[in-house]
C-alpha cells in the first residue's frame, strides 16, 4: 500500500528543509520531492537509517532496474556506507525490504534473475489471445542487417539490468551463471552455426580472477563447437578503464584463489564487480554497442512495417474469433 502524504487532522505538514540541509551538509544533494520524502518517512525509518533510505531512493530513481548489490555500490561510492562488507549489504537489504513492502519502491526496480515462476500460457478467450499474440509479435529486424549480435553476461541478476536494452533491440542475452555447461555452450554455438554473417559477441563480467577465467572458459567452449563462424568477441565491462571512469571501489583478490597470481601479473591487483558500474551507464554502453551495427533509417522503416503487420494480424485473428 503506497504511503500517503495527506494530513487527516489538517495539521500543517512538518518543514522538510532541516532534513534536506542535514543531508546536504553530508555532501549529497537530495532531489526527491517533498511527497517522496514523506513517503519514505512513513516507512518508520529513524536517525541514520532515514537519511540512508532517502539517499538510496534518490539514487534508485535514476538507476533502476538494478541489483541490490549494484544499489549498495552506489550508496558506498557516495560515502553513505563505509564498505561493501556483508553487514552493510544486509543493512541496505533490510531498508530495501521495508521500502518495497510499504509500496514506496516498486518491486520491479530491484531485479533478481535467478528465481522465477513458470506457468503455461492461457487466455480468457480468442479476443484476449489475439491482443496478446499481436503485441508479442516481433519482426526479425536482424535478418536484413550485416551483423548478428549476442550478449553474454556472467551473472543472472545482471541480466535483469541489461534485458531492457536487449528486449528493445531484439538481441539474444545469455547469462552463464558461473562456468558454462557444455550443453549451454553447444546450444549457443548451434545458433551461431546457422548465422551466415559476422557475429559480434559482447561479454560483461567481473574484473577479477573468476570473471576473466569464466570468460576464457566460455570462449574456449564456443570455439570448440562453432564451425566456420566469423566471431568478434568484445568485453564491454568491467574493463581497467572503468576504475577511473566510475571511481570504482577496488576489491582485493580472494585469499587462496589459485588464479590470482596470473590475474595480478596480467591485470594488476585491483578487482571490481560488474554491479559496481552504475546500471544506467552499463545499459547505455550496451545500447551504444548495439546501435553501432544498425543503419537507423532502415531500422525505422522496419519498425513501421512491424506496426502494420501487428495491426493486420490482430484484425485477422479477431475475425476468426467472431
MOSUL-V548406 format. One record per residue. SS is DSSP state (H for helix, E for strand, - for the rest). Layout:
# MOSUL-V548406
ss->{SS	SS}
This chain:
# MOSUL-V548406
ss->{-	-	-	-	-	-	-	-	-	-	-	-	-	-	-	-	H	H	H	H	H	H	H	H	H	-	-	-	-	-	-	-	-	H	H	H	H	H	H	H	H	-	-	-	-	-	H	H	H	H	H	H	H	H	H	H	H	H	H	H	H	H	H	-	-	E	-	H	H	H	H	H	H	H	H	H	H	-	-	-	-	-	-	-	-	H	H	H	H	H	H	H	H	H	H	H	H	H	H	H	H	-	-	-	-	-	H	H	H	E	-	-	-	-	-	-	-	-	-	-	-	-	-	-	-	H	H	H	H	H	H	H	H	H	H	H	-	-	-	-	H	H	H	H	-	-	E	E	E	E	E	E	E	-	-	H	H	H	H	H	H	H	H	H	H	H	H	H	-	-	-	E	E	E	E	-	-	-	-	-	-	H	H	H	H	H	H	H	H	H	H	H	-	-	-	-	-	E	E	E	E	E	E	E	-	-	E	-	H	H	H	H	H	H	H	H	H	H	H	H	H	H	H	H	H	-	-	-	-	-	E	E	E	E	E	E	E	-	-	-	H	H	H	H	H	-	-	-	-	-	E	-	-	-	-	-	-	-	-	H	H	H	H	H	H	H	H	-	-	-	E	E	-	H	H	H	-	-	H	H	H	H	H	H	H	H	H	H	H	H	H	-	-	-	-	H	H	H	H	H	H	H	H	H	H	H	H	H	H	H	H	H	H	H	H	H	H	H	H	H	H	-}
